[in-house]
Amino acid sequence: MKRLGDVIVLELPATLMGTPSVIYPVALVGPDHILTLVDTGLPGMLDAIIGELHAADFTLGQVRRVIVTHHDLDHIGSLEAVVHATGAEVWALEPEVPYVTGERRAQKLPSPEQAQAMLADPHLNPATRALLTREPTRVPVSRALRDGDLLPGQVRVIATPGHTPGSTSLVAEDLGCVFTGDTL
Ligand SMILES: [Zn+2]
């Protein structure tokens, strides 16, 4: 965990494509010590998120809002767990909403037909098998964000589609920070 003023950078160790890595969601500290979490890492990271918040003297219960930069699994993997544990609202850019609510299939997954063919291969990599058989994320979104929206804490929404249809970046104007998800 790194604390930069009102920004807590969570450091969540992960293995991506067999390679050790670190995932960096952030928590923005607002008035009354309310937290806005930006992204939630991979599935199974709730305990690691709690640990990192504790290291910064916060608790998960202080998370009242999660802003999703985009729906890739390393960004929304623990979203359901966080929402279930906290009742936090979920906000996402409008074009990204159906991928978070589960109305649309995750963009980077193969088609159902392709997935069936892959799953028929007994030598399929176990991590890929787990990904293909995973239940999709289905989380209600409370607020569909639009380009230019100014959120509490002087956080400006900048639509940065491309990586996914509704990828968003956030500019914390008071803090001089921009959070880009996977846009850069
Ligand atoms: Zn991504």
Residues whose N, C-alpha, C, O or C-beta is under 5 A from the ligand:
A	BS01	ZN	D72 D182
